[in-house]
């Protein structure tokens, strides 16, 4: 009978930590894109600006599935499941929730974000909850870090016939993000300064839902 009590205590501790701004539950985000023909130049620029110049970037090769479920709100809840397709990397599957962007005059998008490590049966679990698979895609790319700022350069594919992958566009998605506690607006200013150093190769900016 100890397990339910421990789970309840864990949830209470997590809730208290979030209210005290201990848990980094806010994502600060800038997005842009770079043409495939300019990818190598951007990689050289990032290697020079980011940490661990001798190590360079980390690569990833993942499959992402996006699920949705309708609750009491008018907007469906979206959940993203990712897992590595690289057999040499032993990492748990990841469940991610991101909220709607907050309104305000900040230089970056700010939204709630939770990343949770989970087991490989998460898809079956979400299906049993009533979640619907909206789409799936394969992501390949690079990860760079500058302090607590993370920069990902991602090529997105859709699954073709057999094992073939078909690129969705002729460009790479570039995202700059930081996970921080609520009210860390200085982070947004630091990100904007760093993003300006990548121009004119890539213009990282707030993604305005009203223009979509």
Beta strands, then each sheet from edge to edge (+ up, - down):
strand 1: 26-35
strand 2: 58-69
strand 3: 77-84
strand 4: 93-98
strand 5: 109-118
strand 6: 132-146
strand 7: 149-159
strand 8: 165-167
strand 9: 171-180
sheet 1: 8+ 7- 6+ 2- 3+ 4- 5+ 1- 9+
end
